[in-house]
Amino acid sequence: MVLAAALLIPTLYLVLTLGSVQAAVFAADTIARDAARIHAVQTDPDRAAMRTQQHAAMVLEDYRLDAGDVVEIRCSEDPCSSPGGTVRAQVRIPVPVPGLGPVLGETGPVAVGASHAVQVDQYRADRGADR
């Protein structure tokens, strides 16, 4: 019985930790893909930044991760939605390790990231009104 408990507790801890990391991986991938797309189609840079921030907060909440500034956008052209340009979104999410918050701090030693690049349509028509 003691041996079963000695094996069960670390195994359960490993499953919880890997679940947290995998949730952060899914969130990072989703945020990177959608943030790049938002900046590629939105002609107003301020509105694109606001939509990206709102979307990132929603995804992080869905995956039960702490909200924060996790997205970095880089564009080959200014503004980002310039025809023929490339928009790259990089996301870095710190992953909390269950039970070790007081020892390792709030974020812990693990962080996951994702990046996604979107080519802006070269023959894009500027519509004046954004989607």
C-alpha angles and dihedrals in degrees: 000000000000090000091052091052091046090055098037098055097055091042091052091048091051092051092050092048094047090048090055092048093048092049089053091049091053091046093048092050093048094047094047094049095046096041092055091049093048092053092045095056103030111087095194108074094201092051091046090053091049093049091047092051092048092048093048091050091050094050093046090051091049090055092042094244127141114269116239145130099297103147128085118186123201123183131193091211135037114262099033094230094059111136112263094015128124126234119201122191120195121191128192120183123185111221119217114225110224114249096002099082095110092047101042100027126249098306104036127206098300128086128167129202144188136184134198132184126204126192112220112230108264093213096046117147115223103234100189092222116071128222 
